[in-house]
Amino acid sequence: MTAGHVTLVGAGPGDAGLLTIRGLRALERADVIVADRLGARGVLDGLAAEGVELRAEVVDVGKLPGHHAVPQDAINALLVTLAREGKQVVRLKGGDPFIFGRGGEELAFCRDAGIDVAVVPGITSAISVPAIAGIPLTHRGLATTFTVVTGHDQIRALGGGRDHTVVLLMGIGTLANSAITLARGERGGDCPVAIVEDGYGPRQRVTVGTLDSIALQAARRGVRSPAVVVVGDVVTLSPYAPEALSPSTTRKASQQ
């Protein structure tokens, strides 16, 4: 039997137009596509809508918040089993495989099992989703660095002021606690915050506030996952940001 192969492909944020050409070629060659729910499913649907026909069987291993349809260990084992059957396997993962996607674990498991495996990077939602709301993570005079964390991480020790942009992934469930924690530091409660829901999807929506106000705003608007949260002065560059959140205005208010 011909040896199979596994390719970890980053699907990006869910828009088929943001899938890389190398990723598309891997999908076209695949016998089986093992797909995530977020990002990956949207890309497959988008390709079909554009008339791209893929011959591969699609295996859905999508995960819902708080519920894993297929445990990670089972996904790892599935990739190896399919490859040992001589199949060309694409593991289609939302965003980039190596940004909070457990792609490193899947890569190591396949290699340890003697399976030939390659990686095709994808566009992470940490950068692309803020961009669709007009928010650059760095900007001259406003921010020179950024940190990407998940809402499950301990952010208590995360230093820096509002010129250090913070991007929270999977952070809606812990938004109130994260906002309180970040507000205690140099950023302050009036630091601008934006939530971009369902970036590139049909429910795309932007909510802008401050660390003091964002949890209440999110509750009132019924903000839901998937969403990306951006904290810092770069939020003021978004066309969705009110004039009252400009850096000069918020700094004057904090000094009064």
Backbone torsions as a table, in degrees:
resi	resn	phi	psi	omega
1	MET	NA	136.3	178.2
2	THR	-67.1	135.2	-179.5
3	ALA	-65.1	139.1	178.1
4	GLY	-84.5	-176.0	-175.1
5	HIS	-150.9	143.6	176.4
6	VAL	-116.8	133.5	174.5
7	THR	-123.5	121.0	173.9
8	LEU	-85.4	117.3	-175.9
9	VAL	-116.6	128.5	174.0
10	GLY	-81.6	121.6	-177.1
11	ALA	-83.9	-9.9	-174.7
12	GLY	77.9	-164.8	-173.7
13	PRO	-78.2	-2.7	177.6
14	GLY	124.0	-5.7	177.8
15	ASP	-94.3	122.4	-177.9
16	ALA	-59.5	-26.5	179.1
17	GLY	-69.3	-16.4	180.0
18	LEU	-100.2	4.4	172.1
19	LEU	-73.6	138.2	-180.0
20	THR	-72.5	158.1	177.9
21	ILE	-62.9	-39.6	178.6
22	ARG	-63.2	-38.4	177.3
23	GLY	-64.2	-41.1	178.5
24	LEU	-62.7	-42.8	179.7
25	ARG	-62.5	-37.7	178.1
26	ALA	-64.7	-40.7	177.4
27	LEU	-63.3	-38.7	-178.7
28	GLU	-68.2	-28.7	-179.9
29	ARG	-87.5	-13.7	-170.0
30	ALA	-70.0	146.5	168.4
31	ASP	-90.0	-35.1	-179.5
32	VAL	-137.3	136.6	174.5
33	ILE	-115.1	118.1	177.4
34	VAL	-97.9	106.8	-164.3
35	ALA	-112.9	140.2	170.2
36	ASP	-76.1	170.5	177.0
37	ARG	-81.4	-53.4	-175.8
38	LEU	-79.4	133.4	177.6
39	GLY	78.6	-58.9	-174.7
40	ALA	-63.9	-47.2	-178.5
41	ARG	-63.3	-39.6	178.8
42	GLY	-64.3	-37.0	178.7
43	VAL	-67.5	-43.8	179.0
44	LEU	-62.6	-42.4	178.0
45	ASP	-65.0	-39.4	179.5
46	GLY	-65.4	-40.8	177.7
47	LEU	-63.5	-41.7	178.7
48	ALA	-62.8	-39.5	179.4
49	ALA	-65.2	-27.9	179.2
50	GLU	-89.0	4.4	176.9
51	GLY	86.8	11.9	177.6
52	VAL	-82.8	118.4	-178.2
53	GLU	-100.1	123.2	177.3
54	LEU	-108.0	134.1	-177.1
55	ARG	-84.1	-10.3	-171.9
56	ALA	-73.0	149.3	167.7
57	GLU	-75.0	138.3	179.8
58	VAL	-105.8	124.5	176.4
59	VAL	-109.2	117.8	-177.2
60	ASP	-88.9	117.1	175.9
61	VAL	-118.3	28.9	-174.2
62	GLY	-57.3	148.9	-179.0
63	LYS	-116.4	133.0	173.7
64	LEU	-97.6	154.7	178.1
65	PRO	-54.8	123.0	178.8
66	GLY	79.4	0.4	-178.7
67	HIS	-146.2	118.3	178.5
68	HIS	-97.7	110.7	-179.0
69	ALA	-59.6	-40.9	177.3
70	VAL	-128.8	120.8	-179.8
71	PRO	-59.1	152.1	-178.0
72	GLN	-59.1	-39.8	179.0
73	ASP	-60.4	-37.0	179.6
74	ALA	-70.6	-35.5	176.6
75	ILE	-64.1	-45.6	178.5
76	ASN	-56.7	-47.2	-178.4
77	ALA	-65.0	-36.6	-180.0
78	LEU	-63.5	-42.9	179.7
79	LEU	-59.7	-44.0	-179.4
80	VAL	-67.6	-43.3	-179.7
81	THR	-60.1	-46.7	-179.5
82	LEU	-63.8	-41.7	179.7
83	ALA	-65.5	-37.7	179.2
84	ARG	-68.9	-18.0	174.4
85	GLU	-83.3	3.5	177.3
86	GLY	87.3	15.3	-175.3
87	LYS	-94.1	151.4	171.7
88	GLN	-87.6	113.0	-171.6
89	VAL	-111.2	131.7	171.2
90	VAL	-111.1	123.3	172.0
91	ARG	-95.3	101.0	-174.6
92	LEU	-91.9	113.8	-173.3
93	LYS	-117.8	141.7	178.5
94	GLY	-63.2	145.6	178.9
95	GLY	66.9	-130.1	176.6
96	ASP	-110.9	139.0	-176.1
97	PRO	-59.1	-26.2	-173.9
98	PHE	-102.8	8.3	177.5
99	ILE	-111.0	96.5	-178.9
100	PHE	50.9	31.8	-178.3
101	GLY	-114.2	1.2	179.6
102	ARG	61.8	20.5	177.8
103	GLY	-64.4	-33.9	178.3
104	GLY	-62.4	-37.0	178.5
105	GLU	-66.6	-42.1	-179.7
106	GLU	-67.5	-39.3	177.2
107	LEU	-60.9	-48.1	-178.3
108	ALA	-64.6	-40.3	-178.9
109	PHE	-63.4	-44.4	179.7
110	CYS	-64.1	-43.7	-179.8
111	ARG	-64.5	-41.2	179.3
112	ASP	-63.6	-27.7	179.6
113	ALA	-87.8	3.5	178.7
114	GLY	80.5	19.0	-179.0
115	ILE	-93.7	134.2	175.3
116	ASP	-70.2	125.9	-174.6
117	VAL	-139.7	143.3	178.4
118	ALA	-131.9	163.9	-178.6
119	VAL	-126.8	131.9	172.7
120	VAL	-114.1	109.8	-177.3
121	PRO	-60.8	156.5	176.7
122	GLY	-128.0	170.9	179.6
123	ILE	-85.1	114.3	-176.5
124	THR	-72.1	144.0	178.2
125	SER	-66.0	-20.5	179.8
126	ALA	-60.2	-29.2	179.7
127	ILE	-104.9	-43.6	-172.4
128	SER	-73.2	-35.4	-178.6
129	VAL	-70.7	-44.8	172.1
130	PRO	-57.9	-36.9	-178.1
131	ALA	-61.4	-36.8	-178.5
132	ILE	-68.5	-19.6	175.0
133	ALA	-95.0	9.9	178.2
134	GLY	76.7	26.6	-177.3
135	ILE	-114.4	108.0	171.2
136	PRO	-80.8	143.0	-177.9
137	LEU	-76.5	-25.1	171.2
138	THR	-127.1	147.5	-179.6
139	HIS	-159.0	133.3	-177.0
140	ARG	-57.0	127.3	-179.9
141	GLY	89.0	-12.2	-179.3
142	LEU	-119.8	-42.4	-177.0
143	ALA	-154.7	133.6	-179.7
144	THR	-113.8	-5.5	-178.9
145	THR	-152.3	160.1	175.0
146	PHE	-146.4	156.1	178.9
147	THR	-128.8	135.1	177.4
148	VAL	-108.4	123.6	178.7
149	VAL	-135.1	167.8	173.5
150	THR	-102.3	161.5	178.7
151	GLY	-66.2	-13.3	179.3
152	HIS	-87.3	-12.6	-176.6
153	ASP	-77.6	159.2	172.7
154	GLN	-81.0	113.8	-178.0
155	ILE	-106.8	9.2	-177.4
156	ARG	-60.1	-37.3	-176.4
157	ALA	-90.5	5.7	-177.9
158	LEU	-76.2	106.3	-175.9
159	GLY	-86.4	-165.8	178.3
160	GLY	94.3	163.1	177.0
161	GLY	-103.3	-161.9	-176.9
162	ARG	-73.9	-5.1	172.0
163	ASP	-85.5	-2.5	174.0
164	HIS	-108.2	99.1	-175.2
165	THR	-68.6	136.1	176.0
166	VAL	-114.8	129.4	176.7
167	VAL	-113.4	121.3	179.5
168	LEU	-104.2	121.5	173.1
169	LEU	-104.0	146.1	-179.9
170	MET	53.8	42.9	-171.4
171	GLY	-113.4	9.6	-176.8
172	ILE	-71.8	-40.3	-178.5
173	GLY	-64.5	-26.5	-178.8
174	THR	-114.9	21.9	-173.6
175	LEU	-60.0	-45.6	-176.9
176	ALA	-60.5	-46.2	-179.6
177	ASN	-65.3	-41.1	179.6
178	SER	-63.3	-41.8	-179.3
179	ALA	-64.1	-43.5	178.9
180	ILE	-62.8	-43.9	-178.6
181	THR	-63.4	-46.7	-179.6
182	LEU	-67.8	-32.6	-178.8
183	ALA	-69.1	-24.3	-178.9
184	ARG	-70.3	-21.3	-177.9
185	GLY	-86.9	-156.3	-176.6
186	GLU	-66.0	-22.1	-177.2
187	ARG	-65.4	-42.0	179.3
188	GLY	82.3	161.4	-176.5
189	GLY	-67.9	-20.4	-178.9
190	ASP	-92.7	10.5	177.3
191	CYS	-65.2	131.2	-178.4
192	PRO	-63.9	144.5	178.8
193	VAL	-138.3	141.2	173.5
194	ALA	-129.1	141.2	171.8
195	ILE	-116.6	124.9	176.6
196	VAL	-111.9	109.2	-179.8
197	GLU	-86.8	142.2	170.3
198	ASP	46.8	50.1	-179.4
199	GLY	-53.4	129.5	-178.5
200	TYR	70.5	5.8	179.8
201	GLY	-105.7	178.9	-176.6
202	PRO	-70.0	-20.1	179.8
203	ARG	-101.5	20.1	-175.6
204	GLN	-56.8	130.8	-178.3
205	ARG	-156.8	146.7	-178.5
206	VAL	-120.0	131.6	175.6
207	THR	-121.6	127.1	-176.8
208	VAL	-122.2	134.7	177.8
209	GLY	-159.6	-146.7	177.0
210	THR	-127.3	171.9	177.3
211	LEU	-59.9	-32.3	178.6
212	ASP	-73.1	-29.7	-170.7
213	SER	-108.3	-17.6	-165.6
214	ILE	-65.9	-35.3	-178.6
215	ALA	-64.8	-42.6	178.1
216	LEU	-67.1	-41.6	177.9
217	GLN	-60.6	-43.3	-179.0
218	ALA	-64.1	-40.3	179.3
219	ALA	-65.3	-43.0	-178.8
220	ARG	-66.9	-34.2	-178.7
221	ARG	-88.0	-7.2	-178.7
222	GLY	68.0	41.0	-179.5
223	VAL	-61.5	135.7	-177.5
224	ARG	-130.5	158.6	172.3
225	SER	-73.9	153.5	0.6
226	PRO	-78.3	144.6	179.8
227	ALA	-155.4	151.3	176.2
228	VAL	-116.5	131.8	-179.5
229	VAL	-108.2	131.3	179.5
230	VAL	-120.2	129.8	-178.4
231	VAL	-121.2	126.0	177.4
232	GLY	143.1	170.8	-177.1
233	ASP	-65.2	-19.7	178.8
234	VAL	-62.2	-21.6	178.4
235	VAL	-59.8	-30.1	-177.9
236	THR	-66.9	-15.3	178.3
237	LEU	-78.6	-14.7	-179.0
238	SER	-69.5	139.7	174.7
239	PRO	-64.6	-13.6	177.9
240	TYR	-85.5	-9.4	-176.8
241	ALA	-83.4	131.8	177.3
242	PRO	-71.1	156.4	-179.6
243	GLU	-57.9	-31.0	-177.7
244	ALA	-63.6	-15.6	-179.6
245	LEU	-97.7	9.9	178.6
246	SER	-62.3	148.8	-176.6
247	PRO	-55.2	-40.6	-178.5
248	SER	-66.8	-37.0	-178.9
249	THR	-68.8	-46.5	-177.1
250	THR	-69.5	-33.4	179.0
251	ARG	-70.5	-38.6	176.9
252	LYS	-63.0	-40.5	-178.9
253	ALA	-65.2	-36.8	-177.6
254	SER	-72.9	-20.1	-178.2
255	GLN	-89.3	-12.5	-177.3
256	GLN	-80.1	NA	NA
